[in-house]
Structures are given as C-alpha cells and as structure tokens.
Amino acid sequence: MTSSTPLWAANLAVFDTETTGVDTAHARIVSATVALLGAEGEVLERYDWLLNPGVEIPAAAQRVHGISTEIARASGIDAAVGVQQIIEQLAEMIERGFPVVAYNAPYDLTLLRAEAARYGLAWPESFAPVIDPLILDKQFDRYRKGKRTLEAVAAHHGVEIGTAHDAGDDAIAAGRVLQCIARKYADVIPSELDELHAAQITWAAAQAASFQEYMRKARDPHFVAEGGWPLR
C-alpha cells in the first residue's frame, strides 16, 4: 500500500457465497467464505462453510460452483447453524473495525438476510460499513467498455482468481480488486469509511437509474432497475 492509499484498505473482511439460484428471496446458501486480508492482499484469517441447504441444488447451479446435492447433504452442516455462524462472523469483523467487502453486495447480503428470516435468526440492526468493488469500479471508470463481472474486473486490474465461482477465491479476489481500486483512485475515493458507505448508496442509486433509462430506451419501456444498496 502507498502512503496515499486510504487506511481502511489495509485490512478488509471479504465475503462471498455460492447458492442454489439467483433469486435472493428463494435461493439458499450452499457455501460461503469470510476472510480477512492484509495490506498486500494476503490472507490473515479465513472461515469457510459448506451448508446442506435442505433443498435440491439445481443442475444449473451445480455447473457454476461444482457442489452437488449429494455432496451438500453428505458433508454440509445444518443450514440454520451455518447461516447463524456466517452472520456472527461478519458482525465480529465489523466490531473489530474491518469493513465488509462483497462484490455486488446486494445479492449476497440480501440473500443472507432472507436466510436469516427463513430460520428465525436475528439480523443486525446496522450492517455497515460495506464496500462494493462493483459500485466503485462503475463509479470511477464508468466509460470503460466490457463486462463488469468479477472475472472481467479482476482481469482488468491484474488480479488472479484461483477458481472462479469458488466462494473463497471469489471473496479474496474481490478484496484484492478493491485494494487496486483504492490505490488507483486514492485521490478521489473517500478516506473515511462512513463517508464511503454513504457515498455508495448514492452511487448505486444513480447507476441503477442510468441503466434503467438506457434499458427503457433500447429494449423495454417498462424495465425497472433496483438501486437499493447494500440491501434490497
């Protein structure tokens, strides 16, 4: 890290999930990782979960992350127990002063909150600060062409992903991408976490509004883009 890099980028709690589907209201968590990265992107702590989601894992989801229903049932822990542990680990990271980094945070966090409600688990009154590399990449390099998937953005910033769609490798890659963005845009990125969290709420809403305007003109006049962040 350089002297101009925000201090919050030195230690990051990174988070990612692999799931049964894309609908955050109904999908279940199959695997998850929470890790703590150091200033050079090194892994200081790592916590991994394999859950038995209690439902069949669709073939399409299995093709993405490689975890079958049979594997999850044989080796996964009870979903309610796993979800509780994940929430507690994230809350502990925040309590220790580390921001939670999640690429496309509204997906993972909204799904995790839905899982908590499903099992009658408490959800933190405040879940902050969160940092979303996807929002920052769109904000600071908004005219760059090409996809904004984690794989594409990681490649753009020269960050290697060990195995794409592995919760651990994706979480760690997202944190390293964020550190690259923090270094590159250190002169314009907020230096205080509270300010950065609040700014991302505004940026996410603006990005969604822009995308909605584009889609209504180009494809569907009734298209609606959700702009809530970091939860929807």
C-alpha positions in Angstrom: 0.0 0.0 0.0 1.2 3.5 -0.7 1.0 6.4 1.7 -1.9 7.9 -0.3 -4.0 4.8 -0.1 -6.9 5.1 2.4 -6.1 3.5 5.7 -9.3 1.4 5.6 -7.8 -0.6 2.6 -5.1 -2.1 4.8 -7.4 -4.7 6.4 -10.6 -5.9 4.7 -13.1 -8.6 5.7 -14.1 -10.2 2.4 -17.3 -12.2 1.9 -18.9 -14.3 -0.8 -21.5 -17.1 -1.2 -22.3 -19.8 -3.7 -26.0 -20.6 -3.8 -28.9 -22.6 -5.3 -30.0 -19.8 -7.6 -30.2 -16.1 -8.4 -33.4 -15.1 -6.7 -32.4 -13.7 -3.3 -35.8 -14.3 -1.8 -35.8 -18.0 -2.5 -32.2 -19.1 -3.2 -30.3 -21.0 -0.4 -26.6 -20.7 0.5 -24.5 -23.7 -0.4 -21.1 -22.4 0.5 -19.6 -19.2 1.9 -16.3 -17.7 2.9 -15.4 -14.8 5.2 -11.7 -13.9 5.2 -9.5 -11.1 6.5 -7.0 -9.6 4.1 -3.8 -7.7 4.9 -2.4 -4.7 3.3 -0.8 -6.6 0.4 -3.9 -8.8 -0.2 -2.5 -11.6 1.9 -5.0 -13.9 3.7 -4.6 -13.4 7.5 -7.8 -15.3 8.6 -10.2 -17.5 6.7 -13.5 -19.1 7.6 -15.3 -21.4 5.1 -18.7 -23.1 5.3 -20.4 -25.9 3.3 -24.1 -26.0 4.1 -26.8 -28.5 3.4 -29.4 -26.1 2.0 -32.2 -28.5 2.7 -33.4 -28.4 -1.0 -32.2 -29.9 -4.2 -29.3 -27.9 -5.8 -30.4 -27.3 -9.4 -28.1 -28.7 -12.2 -27.5 -25.1 -13.4 -26.2 -24.0 -10.0 -24.1 -27.1 -9.7 -22.5 -26.4 -13.1 -21.5 -23.0 -11.7 -19.9 -23.9 -8.4 -19.5 -27.6 -8.6 -21.3 -28.6 -5.5 -24.0 -31.3 -5.9 -27.0 -32.0 -3.7 -25.3 -35.3 -2.7 -22.1 -33.5 -1.6 -24.0 -30.9 0.3 -26.1 -33.5 2.1 -23.2 -35.7 3.0 -20.7 -33.0 4.1 -22.6 -29.8 4.7 -23.6 -28.6 8.1 -27.2 -27.7 9.0 -28.2 -24.6 7.1 -29.6 -22.7 10.1 -26.4 -23.3 12.0 -24.2 -22.2 9.1 -26.2 -19.1 8.4 -26.0 -18.1 12.1 -22.2 -18.6 12.1 -21.8 -16.5 8.9 -23.8 -13.6 10.4 -21.9 -13.8 13.6 -18.5 -13.9 11.8 -19.4 -10.8 9.7 -20.7 -9.0 12.7 -17.4 -9.8 14.6 -15.4 -8.4 11.7 -17.3 -5.2 11.7 -17.0 -5.0 15.5 -13.2 -5.3 15.1 -13.2 -2.3 12.8 -12.9 -4.1 9.4 -15.3 -3.1 6.5 -17.1 -6.0 4.8 -16.2 -6.3 1.1 -18.6 -8.0 -1.2 -18.7 -7.8 -4.9 -22.3 -7.0 -5.9 -23.1 -6.7 -2.2 -26.9 -6.5 -2.6 -27.0 -10.1 -3.9 -25.1 -11.8 -1.1 -26.3 -9.6 1.8 -30.0 -9.6 0.7 -29.8 -13.4 0.3 -28.2 -13.8 3.7 -30.8 -11.6 5.3 -33.6 -13.8 3.7 -31.9 -16.9 5.0 -31.8 -15.4 8.5 -35.6 -14.7 8.3 -36.2 -18.2 7.0 -34.6 -19.7 10.1 -35.8 -17.1 12.6 -32.3 -15.7 13.2 -31.6 -12.2 14.4 -30.3 -9.8 11.8 -28.0 -6.9 12.9 -29.8 -3.6 13.3 -27.0 -1.9 11.3 -24.8 -3.7 8.8 -22.1 -1.2 7.9 -19.6 -0.3 6.7 -19.8 -2.3 3.5 -17.6 -1.8 0.4 -18.7 -3.0 -3.0 -15.9 -3.1 -5.7 -18.6 -3.3 -8.4 -20.1 0.0 -7.4 -16.6 1.7 -7.1 -15.5 0.3 -10.5 -18.6 1.7 -12.2 -18.2 5.0 -10.4 -14.5 5.7 -11.1 -14.2 4.0 -14.5 -17.7 4.5 -15.8 -17.0 4.7 -19.5 -14.9 1.6 -19.8 -16.4 -0.9 -22.2 -16.9 -4.6 -21.5 -18.4 -6.7 -18.8 -18.4 -5.9 -15.1 -18.4 -9.4 -13.8 -15.8 -10.2 -11.1 -13.8 -12.2 -13.6 -13.7 -9.3 -16.1 -13.0 -6.6 -13.5 -10.3 -8.7 -11.8 -8.6 -9.3 -15.1 -8.7 -5.6 -15.9 -6.9 -4.8 -12.6 -4.5 -7.7 -13.0 -5.9 -9.7 -10.1 -5.9 -13.5 -10.5 -8.8 -15.7 -9.4 -7.8 -19.2 -8.4 -11.1 -20.8 -9.2 -14.0 -18.6 -10.4 -17.3 -19.3 -8.6 -15.5 -20.7 -5.5 -16.7 -18.6 -2.6 -13.2 -18.4 -1.1 -11.4 -17.5 -4.2 -14.0 -15.0 -5.3 -14.1 -13.3 -1.9 -10.4 -12.9 -1.8 -10.2 -11.7 -5.4 -12.9 -9.1 -4.7 -10.8 -7.7 -1.8 -7.7 -7.5 -3.9 -9.6 -5.8 -6.7 -10.8 -3.3 -4.1 -7.3 -2.6 -3.0 -6.3 -2.0 -6.6 -9.2 0.5 -7.0 -8.3 2.2 -3.7 -4.7 2.7 -4.8 -5.6 3.9 -8.3 -8.3 6.3 -7.2 -6.8 7.3 -3.8 -7.1 11.0 -4.7 -10.9 10.9 -5.1 -12.1 7.9 -3.1 -13.5 8.9 0.4 -10.9 8.3 3.1 -13.5 7.7 5.9 -15.5 4.5 5.9 -18.8 6.1 7.0 -18.5 8.6 4.1 -17.6 5.8 1.7 -20.5 3.7 2.8 -23.0 6.6 2.4 -21.5 7.6 -1.0 -22.0 4.1 -2.4 -25.8 4.3 -1.5 -26.0 7.4 -3.7 -23.8 6.0 -6.5 -25.7 2.7 -6.6 -29.0 4.6 -7.0 -27.6 6.8 -9.7 -26.1 3.8 -11.6 -29.4 1.9 -11.4 -31.3 5.0 -12.7 -28.9 5.3 -15.6 -29.2 1.7 -16.5 -32.9 1.8 -16.3 -33.0 4.8 -18.6 -30.8 3.0 -21.1 -32.9 -0.2 -21.0 -36.2 1.7 -21.4 -34.9 3.4 -24.5 -33.1 0.4 -26.0 -35.2 -2.6 -25.1 -38.1 -2.5 -22.7 -40.0 0.7 -21.9 -41.2 -0.8 -18.6 -37.8 -2.0 -17.4 -37.1 -1.4 -13.7 -33.6 -1.4 -12.2 -33.3 -1.9 -8.5 -31.0 0.6 -6.9 -31.1 -0.3 -3.3 -27.6 -0.8 -1.6 -26.2 -2.7 0.2 -29.5 -4.5 0.8 -32.6 -4.7 -1.4 
